[in-house]
Amino acid sequence: MQAVAVDQYERLTVHVPRFEAKRFRAIMKALGFEIEKKNAIDRALDDIEAGRVTTYASADEMCKALGI
């Protein structure tokens, strides 16, 4: 069998049930695919979508809430 040189990739987002994630990763690794870890921007966007953000009217209000 001959190795195929791949110079183009398509980046996909796949939603996998948490209980199947380990098996999914093993299958992808066995097929030779790479699973990219999320970067900081993607994690931040996930937080925004999930509503895990807090807004403040001013910097002083934020410092007071954080105990600074």
N, CA, C and O atoms as CSV, one atom per row, in Angstrom:
chain,resi,resn,atom,element,x,y,z
A,1,MET,N,N,0.843,-1.179,0.000
A,1,MET,CA,C,0.000,0.000,0.000
A,1,MET,C,C,0.882,1.234,0.000
A,1,MET,O,O,1.886,1.278,0.711
A,2,GLN,N,N,0.524,2.227,-0.780
A,2,GLN,CA,C,1.319,3.427,-0.929
A,2,GLN,C,C,0.763,4.547,-0.062
A,2,GLN,O,O,-0.453,4.711,0.044
A,3,ALA,N,N,1.660,5.322,0.564
A,3,ALA,CA,C,1.237,6.473,1.368
A,3,ALA,C,C,0.769,7.588,0.437
A,3,ALA,O,O,1.365,7.824,-0.614
A,4,VAL,N,N,-0.284,8.257,0.825
A,4,VAL,CA,C,-0.839,9.341,0.025
A,4,VAL,C,C,-0.458,10.662,0.674
A,4,VAL,O,O,-0.726,10.875,1.856
A,5,ALA,N,N,0.157,11.540,-0.084
A,5,ALA,CA,C,0.519,12.861,0.432
A,5,ALA,C,C,-0.718,13.751,0.395
A,5,ALA,O,O,-1.351,13.917,-0.648
A,6,VAL,N,N,-1.045,14.311,1.533
A,6,VAL,CA,C,-2.224,15.173,1.630
A,6,VAL,C,C,-1.742,16.579,1.929
A,6,VAL,O,O,-1.044,16.811,2.916
A,7,ASP,N,N,-2.121,17.525,1.063
A,7,ASP,CA,C,-1.719,18.902,1.296
A,7,ASP,C,C,-2.911,19.807,1.580
A,7,ASP,O,O,-2.739,20.999,1.832
A,8,GLN,N,N,-4.095,19.260,1.541
A,8,GLN,CA,C,-5.288,20.040,1.841
A,8,GLN,C,C,-6.120,19.309,2.890
A,8,GLN,O,O,-6.323,18.097,2.817
A,9,TYR,N,N,-6.588,20.071,3.855
A,9,TYR,CA,C,-7.402,19.507,4.920
A,9,TYR,C,C,-8.690,20.302,5.025
A,9,TYR,O,O,-8.746,21.474,4.654
A,10,GLU,N,N,-9.696,19.664,5.523
A,10,GLU,CA,C,-10.943,20.344,5.849
A,10,GLU,C,C,-11.131,20.235,7.342
A,10,GLU,O,O,-11.057,19.144,7.906
A,11,ARG,N,N,-11.372,21.354,7.980
A,11,ARG,CA,C,-11.566,21.379,9.428
A,11,ARG,C,C,-13.053,21.212,9.717
A,11,ARG,O,O,-13.886,21.961,9.208
A,12,LEU,N,N,-13.370,20.223,10.539
A,12,LEU,CA,C,-14.763,19.911,10.860
A,12,LEU,C,C,-14.992,20.014,12.356
A,12,LEU,O,O,-14.078,19.802,13.153
A,13,THR,N,N,-16.201,20.335,12.721
A,13,THR,CA,C,-16.604,20.305,14.125
A,13,THR,C,C,-17.576,19.149,14.278
A,13,THR,O,O,-18.576,19.065,13.566
A,14,VAL,N,N,-17.274,18.263,15.212
A,14,VAL,CA,C,-18.103,17.077,15.421
A,14,VAL,C,C,-18.553,17.069,16.875
A,14,VAL,O,O,-17.737,17.256,17.778
A,15,HIS,N,N,-19.821,16.859,17.105
A,15,HIS,CA,C,-20.347,16.751,18.455
A,15,HIS,C,C,-20.495,15.270,18.790
A,15,HIS,O,O,-21.228,14.539,18.124
A,16,VAL,N,N,-19.788,14.842,19.831
A,16,VAL,CA,C,-19.769,13.443,20.231
A,16,VAL,C,C,-20.271,13.368,21.673
A,16,VAL,O,O,-19.829,14.154,22.511
A,17,PRO,N,N,-21.174,12.450,21.982
A,17,PRO,CA,C,-21.604,12.304,23.376
A,17,PRO,C,C,-20.397,12.042,24.277
A,17,PRO,O,O,-19.490,11.293,23.914
A,18,ARG,N,N,-20.398,12.663,25.445
A,18,ARG,CA,C,-19.263,12.592,26.356
A,18,ARG,C,C,-18.868,11.148,26.672
A,18,ARG,O,O,-17.679,10.845,26.767
A,19,PHE,N,N,-19.846,10.254,26.836
A,19,PHE,CA,C,-19.535,8.866,27.186
A,19,PHE,C,C,-18.912,8.101,26.021
A,19,PHE,O,O,-18.357,7.022,26.227
A,20,GLU,N,N,-18.991,8.634,24.803
A,20,GLU,CA,C,-18.404,7.991,23.631
A,20,GLU,C,C,-17.088,8.652,23.194
A,20,GLU,O,O,-16.454,8.191,22.245
A,21,ALA,N,N,-16.679,9.710,23.868
A,21,ALA,CA,C,-15.519,10.497,23.428
A,21,ALA,C,C,-14.235,9.675,23.401
A,21,ALA,O,O,-13.451,9.793,22.459
A,22,LYS,N,N,-14.010,8.861,24.398
A,22,LYS,CA,C,-12.778,8.076,24.457
A,22,LYS,C,C,-12.700,7.112,23.262
A,22,LYS,O,O,-11.656,6.993,22.620
A,23,ARG,N,N,-13.801,6.435,22.977
A,23,ARG,CA,C,-13.830,5.502,21.855
A,23,ARG,C,C,-13.693,6.240,20.526
A,23,ARG,O,O,-13.010,5.775,19.613
A,24,PHE,N,N,-14.345,7.386,20.427
A,24,PHE,CA,C,-14.259,8.192,19.207
A,24,PHE,C,C,-12.817,8.608,18.938
A,24,PHE,O,O,-12.338,8.510,17.808
A,25,ARG,N,N,-12.124,9.074,19.981
A,25,ARG,CA,C,-10.719,9.480,19.825
A,25,ARG,C,C,-9.856,8.305,19.387
A,25,ARG,O,O,-8.979,8.462,18.538
A,26,ALA,N,N,-10.097,7.130,19.959
A,26,ALA,CA,C,-9.322,5.938,19.598
A,26,ALA,C,C,-9.545,5.561,18.138
A,26,ALA,O,O,-8.601,5.201,17.435
A,27,ILE,N,N,-10.779,5.644,17.688
A,27,ILE,CA,C,-11.093,5.316,16.292
A,27,ILE,C,C,-10.437,6.320,15.346
A,27,ILE,O,O,-9.861,5.932,14.330
A,28,MET,N,N,-10.522,7.592,15.674
A,28,MET,CA,C,-9.921,8.619,14.824
A,28,MET,C,C,-8.403,8.452,14.758
A,28,MET,O,O,-7.803,8.622,13.697
A,29,LYS,N,N,-7.788,8.121,15.887
A,29,LYS,CA,C,-6.343,7.904,15.914
A,29,LYS,C,C,-5.969,6.680,15.068
A,29,LYS,O,O,-4.975,6.702,14.342
A,30,ALA,N,N,-6.769,5.619,15.167
A,30,ALA,CA,C,-6.509,4.409,14.389
A,30,ALA,C,C,-6.636,4.664,12.889
A,30,ALA,O,O,-5.938,4.039,12.091
A,31,LEU,N,N,-7.512,5.569,12.511
A,31,LEU,CA,C,-7.685,5.911,11.101
A,31,LEU,C,C,-6.630,6.901,10.615
A,31,LEU,O,O,-6.555,7.195,9.422
A,32,GLY,N,N,-5.814,7.416,11.537
A,32,GLY,CA,C,-4.758,8.352,11.164
A,32,GLY,C,C,-5.184,9.802,11.139
A,32,GLY,O,O,-4.484,10.645,10.579
A,33,PHE,N,N,-6.324,10.105,11.738
A,33,PHE,CA,C,-6.798,11.489,11.776
A,33,PHE,C,C,-6.296,12.177,13.030
A,33,PHE,O,O,-6.033,11.536,14.047
A,34,GLU,N,N,-6.166,13.488,12.943
A,34,GLU,CA,C,-5.686,14.285,14.062
A,34,GLU,C,C,-6.865,15.006,14.697
A,34,GLU,O,O,-7.708,15.563,13.994
A,35,ILE,N,N,-6.927,14.996,16.017
A,35,ILE,CA,C,-7.951,15.743,16.741
A,35,ILE,C,C,-7.256,16.936,17.376
A,35,ILE,O,O,-6.376,16.784,18.223
A,36,GLU,N,N,-7.665,18.119,16.954
A,36,GLU,CA,C,-7.088,19.352,17.435
A,36,GLU,C,C,-7.706,19.728,18.774
A,36,GLU,O,O,-8.919,19.629,18.958
A,37,LYS,N,N,-6.870,20.156,19.701
A,37,LYS,CA,C,-7.408,20.659,20.963
A,37,LYS,C,C,-7.964,22.051,20.722
A,37,LYS,O,O,-7.487,22.776,19.848
A,38,LYS,N,N,-8.974,22.423,21.499
A,38,LYS,CA,C,-9.565,23.747,21.345
A,38,LYS,C,C,-8.570,24.806,21.795
A,38,LYS,O,O,-7.856,24.631,22.783
A,39,ASN,N,N,-8.537,25.898,21.058
A,39,ASN,CA,C,-7.690,27.005,21.469
A,39,ASN,C,C,-8.484,27.939,22.385
A,39,ASN,O,O,-9.676,27.727,22.606
A,40,ALA,N,N,-7.837,28.951,22.908
A,40,ALA,CA,C,-8.465,29.849,23.885
A,40,ALA,C,C,-9.684,30.568,23.312
A,40,ALA,O,O,-10.671,30.771,24.020
A,41,ILE,N,N,-9.626,30.950,22.055
A,41,ILE,CA,C,-10.758,31.659,21.448
A,41,ILE,C,C,-11.969,30.743,21.341
A,41,ILE,O,O,-13.086,31.164,21.641
A,42,ASP,N,N,-11.768,29.503,20.922
A,42,ASP,CA,C,-12.884,28.558,20.824
A,42,ASP,C,C,-13.500,28.286,22.191
A,42,ASP,O,O,-14.722,28.205,22.316
A,43,ARG,N,N,-12.656,28.142,23.228
A,43,ARG,CA,C,-13.178,27.930,24.583
A,43,ARG,C,C,-13.957,29.148,25.067
A,43,ARG,O,O,-14.992,29.005,25.718
A,44,ALA,N,N,-13.463,30.348,24.750
A,44,ALA,CA,C,-14.161,31.574,25.137
A,44,ALA,C,C,-15.516,31.673,24.443
A,44,ALA,O,O,-16.505,32.066,25.061
A,45,LEU,N,N,-15.561,31.319,23.165
A,45,LEU,CA,C,-16.836,31.342,22.435
A,45,LEU,C,C,-17.820,30.322,23.014
A,45,LEU,O,O,-19.021,30.584,23.079
A,46,ASP,N,N,-17.317,29.174,23.427
A,46,ASP,CA,C,-18.175,28.175,24.082
A,46,ASP,C,C,-18.758,28.740,25.374
A,46,ASP,O,O,-19.934,28.531,25.670
A,47,ASP,N,N,-17.934,29.457,26.148
A,47,ASP,CA,C,-18.413,30.075,27.391
A,47,ASP,C,C,-19.507,31.093,27.107
A,47,ASP,O,O,-20.509,31.145,27.819
A,48,ILE,N,N,-19.320,31.899,26.073
A,48,ILE,CA,C,-20.329,32.903,25.729
A,48,ILE,C,C,-21.629,32.232,25.321
A,48,ILE,O,O,-22.703,32.642,25.762
A,49,GLU,N,N,-21.544,31.198,24.478
A,49,GLU,CA,C,-22.748,30.488,24.028
A,49,GLU,C,C,-23.476,29.833,25.189
A,49,GLU,O,O,-24.705,29.765,25.190
A,50,ALA,N,N,-22.728,29.345,26.185
A,50,ALA,CA,C,-23.329,28.662,27.326
A,50,ALA,C,C,-23.793,29.644,28.407
A,50,ALA,O,O,-24.401,29.234,29.396
A,51,GLY,N,N,-23.511,30.930,28.223
A,51,GLY,CA,C,-23.955,31.921,29.201
A,51,GLY,C,C,-23.060,32.019,30.427
A,51,GLY,O,O,-23.491,32.520,31.465
A,52,ARG,N,N,-21.831,31.552,30.323
A,52,ARG,CA,C,-20.905,31.607,31.463
A,52,ARG,C,C,-20.083,32.890,31.424
A,52,ARG,O,O,-18.854,32.855,31.480
A,53,VAL,N,N,-20.775,34.024,31.328
A,53,VAL,CA,C,-20.112,35.325,31.322
A,53,VAL,C,C,-20.807,36.246,32.312
A,53,VAL,O,O,-21.991,36.083,32.603
A,54,THR,N,N,-20.071,37.197,32.815
A,54,THR,CA,C,-20.618,38.184,33.734
A,54,THR,C,C,-20.304,39.563,33.183
A,54,THR,O,O,-19.185,39.813,32.735
A,55,THR,N,N,-21.279,40.459,33.213
A,55,THR,CA,C,-21.053,41.816,32.729
A,55,THR,C,C,-21.110,42.784,33.902
A,55,THR,O,O,-21.824,42.564,34.880
A,56,TYR,N,N,-20.350,43.846,33.781
A,56,TYR,CA,C,-20.286,44.876,34.807
A,56,TYR,C,C,-20.478,46.230,34.144
A,56,TYR,O,O,-20.128,46.416,32.978
A,57,ALA,N,N,-21.038,47.179,34.899
A,57,ALA,CA,C,-21.276,48.520,34.378
A,57,ALA,C,C,-19.989,49.319,34.281
A,57,ALA,O,O,-19.867,50.209,33.439
A,58,SER,N,N,-19.030,49.003,35.141
A,58,SER,CA,C,-17.774,49.748,35.123
A,58,SER,C,C,-16.640,48.865,35.638
A,58,SER,O,O,-16.869,47.796,36.205
A,59,ALA,N,N,-15.423,49.336,35.429
A,59,ALA,CA,C,-14.250,48.614,35.930
A,59,ALA,C,C,-14.233,48.609,37.452
A,59,ALA,O,O,-13.811,47.632,38.070
A,60,ASP,N,N,-14.690,49.698,38.051
A,60,ASP,CA,C,-14.741,49.757,39.526
A,60,ASP,C,C,-15.683,48.699,40.083
A,60,ASP,O,O,-15.375,48.041,41.076
A,61,GLU,N,N,-16.837,48.542,39.435
A,61,GLU,CA,C,-17.805,47.524,39.868
A,61,GLU,C,C,-17.202,46.125,39.749
A,61,GLU,O,O,-17.395,45.287,40.629
A,62,MET,N,N,-16.473,45.874,38.661
A,62,MET,CA,C,-15.834,44.569,38.469
A,62,MET,C,C,-14.783,44.320,39.548
A,62,MET,O,O,-14.732,43.229,40.116
A,63,CYS,N,N,-13.943,45.317,39.840
A,63,CYS,CA,C,-12.923,45.167,40.880
A,63,CYS,C,C,-13.557,44.902,42.235
A,63,CYS,O,O,-13.060,44.081,43.006
A,64,LYS,N,N,-14.635,45.582,42.526
A,64,LYS,CA,C,-15.325,45.384,43.805
A,64,LYS,C,C,-15.885,43.955,43.896
A,64,LYS,O,O,-15.786,43.317,44.944
A,65,ALA,N,N,-16.478,43.452,42.789
A,65,ALA,CA,C,-17.044,42.106,42.771
A,65,ALA,C,C,-15.949,41.040,42.902
A,65,ALA,O,O,-16.180,39.972,43.468
A,66,LEU,N,N,-14.764,41.338,42.377
A,66,LEU,CA,C,-13.649,40.403,42.454
A,66,LEU,C,C,-12.847,40.540,43.738
A,66,LEU,O,O,-11.948,39.743,44.007
A,67,GLY,N,N,-13.178,41.559,44.533
A,67,GLY,CA,C,-12.473,41.753,45.797
A,67,GLY,C,C,-11.096,42.362,45.638
A,67,GLY,O,O,-10.201,42.128,46.450
A,68,ILE,N,N,-10.936,43.143,44.586
A,68,ILE,CA,C,-9.635,43.770,44.330
A,68,ILE,C,C,-9.617,45.171,44.875
A,68,ILE,O,O,-8.608,45.867,44.759
